[in-house]
Amino acid sequence: MNVTKVGTKESRIPCCSKGCPQRDSAEHEGYAGVLTDKRITENNNTNANSRESGLLERILNRVNLNEAYKQVKRNKGSHGVDGMKVEHLLQYLKDNGDELVKLVLDGKYRPNPVRRVEIPKDNGKRRTLGIPTAVDRVLQQAITQVLSPIFEPQFAETSYGFRPKRSAHDALRKCREYANQGYTYVVDMDLEKFFDTVNQSKMIELLSRTIKDGRVVSLIHKYLLAGAMNKGKFEETELGLVQGGNISPLCSNVMLNELDRELERRGIRFVRYADDMLLFAKTKRSAQRMLDHILPYIEGKLRLKVNREKTVVAYIGKIKFLGYGFYPSKDGIKLRIHAKSVSKMKARIKELTARSNGLGYERLKLQLKQYITGWTNYFKLADMKKLLKGTDQWLRRRLRMYIWKRWKRVRTRYAMLRKFGNNHNTALKFACTRKGYWRIAKSPILSTTVTDARLKQAGYASFSEHFKTVKV
């Protein structure tokens, strides 16, 4: 599919530094801000006009752009500040693709600011994300597709986040391996608001060591400095990476790879997944010494912030990593589901089976199946048969409560209880009960009418049944 055909210019709005539409409004007519003569020179060592290696041409290659478009389409996602949805992206690129490529090649392209949104975190706080426009997501994805294979050989073996053919499960297996080698004390490192505090000058310096095409470095720098629209107001982004941008994962790995290599140079065993990191030691004292010695490097050389309150030195059985916990057994250190992950799962199940959610039986079945499948697949490395058995009992009680609520009227309850084999007196007695929904859900009458077998036959998923089909 060719997405870079010659197109029209009517949908573009020229932009200048003052009175720019992208600074004045969260919504744009067409795609604003692509015409500008402004260039950014990162430092004295980076020439934005340098064309060494022709890297920018590789990024803007038709095949690479087509693949980037397909990836953005697969990811879907919300619109940016220009209001353009992903489903409208193909037509825009057909109409304006060649002109867009020319602007980038000429150094006149200026990205739009990202749209700020907030999502809730597990601890009750909110995480700030930035959503680039659909067109910017394509260009960022095209950059990432070309640069990732270049940087990949430089990354450490025990770094697992945002890398091809590596996963959180690989990181957890490595943690378990280190623990069973006797490295049972860890530094649970917490980088405070990592994506918000990355020093952009340091970021550009690290990129420039490998990327010799100054035009590519300049383009990335423009994305870092593109700014953000927050509730209709423009905000500068002179610090940090956009959490939500397609190039941010790669940039974060480039930055933290410096820390990885320093840890390797010092002979420290570690496992990193994005900005979550564990350093391993055989004693608590040596773990504390590692922390004391590495802090000046992180905060001085990399200019990152370490959260001193959340960064802890502890026995591995007392920490949480990627939702998992660890515990000692006669066969060594094993993985389990952390209590906080269990609580989060139950909170989600409560949302889905809430008596007033209005999902209906079929949508409830579908959403439960999707959640149970995804959750079980992620936590498949943990020893959890006993946990899942208890969780299923609790889930079935939630379902009985949901069904009892749906029956609602006395005559409906009576009719359904009779249908499931109860005699007149028993059905009438329970149909008229004034007991609460949660209490009646545990009663023998519902347990023997809305049985486990009937729930399974009706299509309600269970954790234990799906876990049997998962390959570890």
Legacy VTK file of the C-alpha trace (Angstrom):
# vtk DataFile Version 3.0
C-alpha trace
ASCII
DATASET POLYDATA
POINTS 472 float
0.000 0.000 0.000
1.440 3.334 -1.022
0.694 6.124 1.436
3.080 8.737 0.042
1.332 10.074 -3.042
1.404 13.648 -4.266
-1.391 15.591 -2.612
-3.001 18.919 -2.086
-2.012 21.788 0.186
-5.433 23.063 1.218
-5.519 21.184 4.529
-2.242 22.615 5.792
-2.162 25.754 7.899
1.097 27.718 8.045
2.516 28.186 11.483
4.746 30.800 13.016
6.235 31.198 16.447
3.608 33.730 17.576
-0.102 33.251 17.199
0.408 29.673 16.077
-2.880 27.744 15.898
-1.275 24.789 17.612
-0.419 26.986 20.561
-3.828 28.645 20.759
-6.136 25.663 20.372
-6.334 22.016 21.277
-8.131 21.303 17.988
-6.777 22.104 14.541
-8.372 22.495 11.177
-6.497 20.010 9.029
-2.901 19.485 10.109
-1.326 22.641 11.430
2.253 23.484 12.119
4.077 21.690 9.315
5.468 24.800 7.633
8.315 26.535 9.397
11.853 27.647 8.707
12.866 27.145 12.306
15.673 24.631 12.846
17.139 23.264 16.011
20.840 22.709 16.421
21.383 20.422 19.391
24.978 21.248 20.286
28.269 22.224 18.747
28.916 18.634 17.678
25.656 18.140 15.775
25.087 19.616 12.360
21.395 19.582 11.440
22.390 19.744 7.753
24.674 16.707 7.885
23.493 13.982 5.495
26.099 11.399 6.394
24.790 7.829 5.929
21.508 8.984 4.329
19.616 7.812 7.404
16.760 10.255 6.930
16.153 8.934 3.412
15.903 5.411 4.836
13.355 6.611 7.390
11.285 8.328 4.691
11.523 5.383 2.326
8.116 4.447 0.923
8.243 0.859 2.242
9.254 2.001 5.726
6.510 4.654 5.850
3.916 2.138 4.677
4.926 -0.267 7.442
4.828 2.575 9.982
1.319 3.501 8.878
0.168 -0.121 9.232
1.611 -0.303 12.757
-0.089 2.929 13.817
-3.353 1.637 12.385
-2.970 -1.645 14.318
-2.303 0.269 17.531
-5.397 2.449 16.956
-5.307 5.012 19.752
-6.966 8.363 20.292
-6.628 11.516 18.203
-4.051 14.244 18.776
-4.483 18.001 18.941
-5.558 18.203 15.292
-8.567 15.954 15.896
-7.576 13.536 13.128
-8.583 9.953 13.908
-6.544 6.965 12.765
-9.262 5.895 10.332
-8.826 9.206 8.454
-5.049 8.892 8.320
-4.761 6.917 5.083
-6.629 9.470 2.995
-4.601 12.321 4.473
-1.327 10.570 3.645
-2.512 9.806 0.117
-3.336 13.475 -0.408
-0.351 15.022 1.389
2.295 12.305 1.754
4.803 13.543 -0.824
4.604 17.135 0.405
5.074 15.948 3.985
8.167 13.947 3.025
9.597 16.966 1.194
9.103 19.197 4.237
10.929 16.713 6.455
13.786 16.344 3.972
14.102 20.133 3.665
14.214 20.539 7.441
11.042 22.658 7.412
8.780 20.205 9.180
7.592 21.116 12.644
5.677 18.533 14.729
2.450 19.419 16.465
2.324 19.503 20.265
0.958 16.414 21.987
-2.446 16.293 23.640
-2.150 15.880 27.416
-4.363 13.292 29.094
-4.317 11.723 32.537
-4.974 8.090 33.463
-5.340 6.645 36.980
-2.461 4.755 38.607
-2.673 1.812 41.003
-1.811 4.031 43.975
-4.730 6.394 43.358
-2.602 9.062 41.697
-2.722 9.946 38.003
-0.168 9.454 35.237
0.229 12.095 32.535
0.391 10.860 28.953
0.962 12.743 25.724
-0.859 11.750 22.550
0.848 12.856 19.320
-1.188 13.488 16.190
-1.803 10.500 13.928
0.630 11.879 11.319
3.337 12.421 13.925
2.812 8.883 15.180
3.528 7.574 11.684
6.735 9.599 11.398
7.861 8.611 14.905
7.137 4.968 14.142
9.143 5.238 10.915
12.076 6.664 12.890
11.829 3.886 15.480
11.728 1.120 12.853
15.026 2.287 11.341
16.852 3.226 14.553
15.903 0.218 16.692
18.045 -2.293 14.752
20.950 0.168 14.925
20.779 0.592 18.711
19.687 -2.944 19.578
23.228 -4.477 19.551
24.359 -1.801 22.015
21.803 -2.702 24.695
22.602 -4.887 27.699
21.657 -8.550 27.825
19.574 -8.144 30.993
17.518 -5.222 29.677
14.100 -6.476 28.561
11.667 -3.584 28.149
10.564 -2.336 24.696
12.856 -4.732 22.866
12.064 -7.289 20.143
11.685 -10.930 21.216
11.996 -9.958 24.884
9.236 -9.739 27.458
8.434 -9.179 31.104
8.413 -12.968 31.511
12.043 -13.110 30.361
12.949 -10.470 32.945
11.177 -12.407 35.711
12.883 -15.666 34.751
16.255 -13.912 34.969
15.369 -12.535 38.408
14.481 -16.034 39.573
17.743 -17.357 38.130
19.835 -14.783 40.005
17.929 -15.425 43.244
18.554 -19.164 42.991
22.257 -18.460 42.512
22.259 -16.919 45.977
21.669 -13.271 45.077
18.646 -12.916 47.316
19.050 -9.280 48.407
18.044 -6.591 45.955
18.042 -2.870 45.422
14.537 -2.092 44.188
15.369 1.055 42.240
12.681 3.677 41.685
13.485 6.437 39.192
11.193 9.304 40.110
8.927 10.299 37.184
11.539 9.009 34.735
9.781 10.020 31.519
9.081 13.503 32.903
12.635 14.172 34.097
14.887 12.953 31.265
17.427 15.656 30.445
16.954 16.376 26.746
20.462 17.721 26.204
21.891 14.491 27.589
19.429 12.530 25.455
20.541 14.301 22.269
24.198 13.819 23.205
23.685 10.054 23.538
21.760 9.814 20.277
24.418 11.814 18.431
27.120 9.301 19.387
25.485 6.731 17.106
23.330 8.747 14.692
25.655 10.577 12.304
22.886 12.040 10.157
22.316 15.376 11.868
18.936 15.799 10.195
17.588 12.773 12.076
18.900 14.049 15.397
17.357 17.437 14.653
13.997 15.827 13.839
14.015 13.858 17.092
14.929 17.005 18.995
11.968 18.796 17.427
9.703 16.054 18.756
11.179 16.415 22.223
10.550 20.174 22.140
7.174 20.074 20.376
5.269 21.068 23.508
1.871 19.952 24.783
-1.700 21.198 24.795
-3.251 20.836 28.254
-6.887 21.916 28.601
-6.493 24.354 25.736
-3.221 25.885 26.949
0.193 25.362 25.364
2.968 24.045 27.611
6.686 23.942 26.828
8.409 20.540 27.004
12.026 21.406 27.659
12.425 18.408 29.969
11.440 14.770 29.672
10.090 12.382 27.063
6.474 12.163 25.947
5.045 9.071 27.625
2.860 7.839 24.799
5.039 8.834 21.848
6.315 6.118 19.505
9.971 7.134 19.863
9.889 7.436 23.675
10.516 3.718 24.421
13.619 3.704 22.220
14.881 6.973 23.709
14.343 5.666 27.237
16.413 2.571 26.455
19.172 4.696 24.941
19.300 6.797 28.102
19.142 3.916 30.582
21.615 1.845 28.579
24.262 4.166 30.003
23.269 2.989 33.469
23.220 -0.639 32.307
26.749 -0.431 30.984
27.995 1.263 34.146
26.482 -1.510 36.251
28.130 -4.123 34.035
31.463 -2.313 34.329
31.157 -2.540 38.117
30.261 -6.231 37.985
26.735 -5.724 39.351
24.017 -8.184 38.394
20.794 -6.428 37.451
17.523 -6.869 35.591
15.802 -3.908 33.967
12.422 -3.634 32.313
11.945 -0.064 31.049
12.486 2.103 34.159
11.816 -0.770 36.623
15.122 -2.158 37.869
16.479 -4.629 40.420
20.143 -4.845 41.448
21.150 -8.183 42.974
23.556 -8.952 45.839
24.239 -11.829 48.218
23.975 -9.791 51.412
21.987 -6.805 52.533
25.164 -4.926 53.332
26.597 -5.306 49.837
23.241 -4.317 48.326
23.229 -1.134 50.396
26.812 -0.422 49.345
25.843 -0.824 45.675
23.028 1.669 46.099
25.234 4.219 47.834
27.859 4.009 45.086
25.531 4.094 42.070
23.367 7.020 43.228
25.971 9.720 42.373
26.301 8.290 38.848
22.545 8.272 38.221
21.920 11.734 39.584
25.219 13.321 38.525
26.130 11.798 35.167
22.671 10.873 33.836
20.861 13.763 35.577
17.970 11.546 36.622
16.130 11.609 39.932
16.000 8.643 42.298
13.016 8.428 44.632
14.816 7.839 47.954
11.615 6.861 49.750
10.538 4.188 47.263
14.021 2.871 46.482
14.612 0.100 49.013
17.173 -2.542 49.914
15.385 -5.720 50.938
15.203 -9.492 50.819
13.761 -10.523 47.476
10.704 -12.083 49.125
9.572 -8.636 50.277
9.563 -6.776 46.987
7.219 -6.465 44.028
8.540 -6.539 40.476
6.329 -6.314 37.383
3.318 -7.376 39.438
5.017 -10.518 40.771
6.449 -11.428 44.141
9.031 -14.045 45.146
9.015 -16.685 47.860
11.464 -19.338 49.118
10.551 -23.021 48.875
12.326 -26.349 49.253
12.978 -26.182 45.495
14.449 -22.689 45.646
13.068 -19.216 44.998
9.794 -19.256 43.071
7.396 -16.689 41.654
3.993 -15.793 43.030
1.414 -13.119 42.347
1.975 -10.103 44.556
-0.841 -9.252 46.959
-1.307 -5.833 45.320
-1.808 -7.505 41.939
-4.444 -9.791 43.450
-6.239 -6.797 44.953
-6.155 -4.991 41.615
-7.576 -8.047 39.861
-10.432 -8.377 42.341
-11.236 -4.681 42.012
-11.555 -5.116 38.252
-13.770 -8.202 38.648
-15.982 -6.201 41.018
-16.341 -3.500 38.359
-17.345 -6.042 35.729
-19.827 -7.859 37.988
-21.277 -4.767 39.626
-25.044 -5.082 39.932
-25.628 -1.748 38.196
-23.067 -1.829 35.385
-25.715 -2.458 32.719
-23.526 -4.787 30.675
-26.046 -7.550 30.125
-25.240 -11.246 30.166
-23.468 -11.541 26.812
-21.238 -8.482 27.200
-20.398 -9.553 30.746
-19.344 -13.007 29.526
-17.180 -11.495 26.791
-15.461 -8.943 29.001
-14.873 -11.469 31.763
-13.344 -13.905 29.296
-11.079 -11.244 27.813
-9.889 -10.052 31.222
-9.378 -13.547 32.671
-7.491 -14.665 29.564
-5.143 -11.679 29.573
-4.581 -11.750 33.337
-3.882 -15.476 33.465
-1.527 -15.323 30.483
0.501 -12.571 32.140
0.755 -14.264 35.530
1.295 -17.777 34.155
4.807 -18.010 35.655
3.448 -17.827 39.209
2.440 -20.728 41.422
-1.235 -19.910 41.728
-3.419 -23.021 41.544
-4.615 -22.602 45.125
-5.166 -18.868 44.628
-7.172 -19.418 41.445
-9.361 -22.039 43.093
-10.346 -19.570 45.825
-10.710 -16.753 43.301
-13.092 -18.831 41.191
-15.289 -19.540 44.222
-15.437 -15.823 44.935
-16.111 -15.058 41.251
-18.988 -17.526 41.082
-20.540 -15.914 44.140
-20.229 -12.542 42.410
-21.953 -13.998 39.339
-24.811 -15.459 41.412
-25.280 -12.080 43.028
-25.314 -10.438 39.579
-27.861 -12.937 38.256
-30.067 -12.631 41.353
-30.091 -8.871 40.906
-31.033 -9.261 37.234
-33.988 -11.457 38.154
-35.102 -8.546 40.354
-38.880 -9.087 40.644
-40.434 -11.676 42.960
-42.347 -13.363 40.145
-39.199 -13.593 37.989
-37.233 -15.125 40.843
-40.022 -17.551 41.580
-40.268 -18.588 37.917
-36.505 -19.090 37.576
-36.208 -21.048 40.849
-39.057 -23.278 39.716
-37.396 -23.731 36.335
-34.233 -24.949 38.051
-36.124 -27.676 39.945
-37.275 -26.135 43.247
-40.741 -26.932 44.602
-43.423 -24.267 45.023
-42.862 -23.553 48.734
-39.069 -23.292 48.468
-39.209 -21.128 45.360
-41.793 -18.794 46.893
-39.886 -18.525 50.170
-36.610 -17.502 48.528
-38.267 -15.324 45.908
-39.733 -13.218 48.714
-36.543 -13.030 50.798
-35.344 -9.653 52.044
-31.732 -10.730 52.518
-29.030 -8.679 50.812
-27.697 -9.653 47.374
-24.219 -10.689 48.566
-25.660 -12.766 51.408
-28.237 -14.562 49.258
-25.517 -15.318 46.680
-23.934 -17.719 49.189
-27.189 -19.411 50.142
-27.697 -23.147 49.450
-30.690 -22.361 47.266
-28.623 -20.432 44.698
-25.646 -22.788 44.969
-27.872 -25.706 44.013
-29.780 -23.886 41.264
-27.207 -21.573 39.670
-24.572 -24.308 39.934
-20.945 -24.146 38.829
-21.757 -26.489 35.969
-24.606 -24.287 34.768
-22.426 -21.180 34.880
-19.765 -22.967 32.829
-22.372 -24.238 30.371
-23.751 -20.713 30.023
-20.312 -19.507 28.909
-18.864 -17.813 32.001
-15.071 -18.133 32.082
-13.065 -19.204 35.109
-9.447 -18.613 36.065
-8.648 -22.253 36.811
-10.042 -23.568 33.540
-8.055 -21.103 31.464
-4.875 -21.681 33.485
-4.962 -25.346 32.474
-4.600 -24.320 28.826
-1.705 -21.892 29.363
1.798 -22.954 28.364
4.476 -21.714 30.750
LINES 1 473
472 0 1 2 3 4 5 6 7 8 9 10 11 12 13 14 15 16 17 18 19 20 21 22 23 24 25 26 27 28 29 30 31 32 33 34 35 36 37 38 39 40 41 42 43 44 45 46 47 48 49 50 51 52 53 54 55 56 57 58 59 60 61 62 63 64 65 66 67 68 69 70 71 72 73 74 75 76 77 78 79 80 81 82 83 84 85 86 87 88 89 90 91 92 93 94 95 96 97 98 99 100 101 102 103 104 105 106 107 108 109 110 111 112 113 114 115 116 117 118 119 120 121 122 123 124 125 126 127 128 129 130 131 132 133 134 135 136 137 138 139 140 141 142 143 144 145 146 147 148 149 150 151 152 153 154 155 156 157 158 159 160 161 162 163 164 165 166 167 168 169 170 171 172 173 174 175 176 177 178 179 180 181 182 183 184 185 186 187 188 189 190 191 192 193 194 195 196 197 198 199 200 201 202 203 204 205 206 207 208 209 210 211 212 213 214 215 216 217 218 219 220 221 222 223 224 225 226 227 228 229 230 231 232 233 234 235 236 237 238 239 240 241 242 243 244 245 246 247 248 249 250 251 252 253 254 255 256 257 258 259 260 261 262 263 264 265 266 267 268 269 270 271 272 273 274 275 276 277 278 279 280 281 282 283 284 285 286 287 288 289 290 291 292 293 294 295 296 297 298 299 300 301 302 303 304 305 306 307 308 309 310 311 312 313 314 315 316 317 318 319 320 321 322 323 324 325 326 327 328 329 330 331 332 333 334 335 336 337 338 339 340 341 342 343 344 345 346 347 348 349 350 351 352 353 354 355 356 357 358 359 360 361 362 363 364 365 366 367 368 369 370 371 372 373 374 375 376 377 378 379 380 381 382 383 384 385 386 387 388 389 390 391 392 393 394 395 396 397 398 399 400 401 402 403 404 405 406 407 408 409 410 411 412 413 414 415 416 417 418 419 420 421 422 423 424 425 426 427 428 429 430 431 432 433 434 435 436 437 438 439 440 441 442 443 444 445 446 447 448 449 450 451 452 453 454 455 456 457 458 459 460 461 462 463 464 465 466 467 468 469 470 471
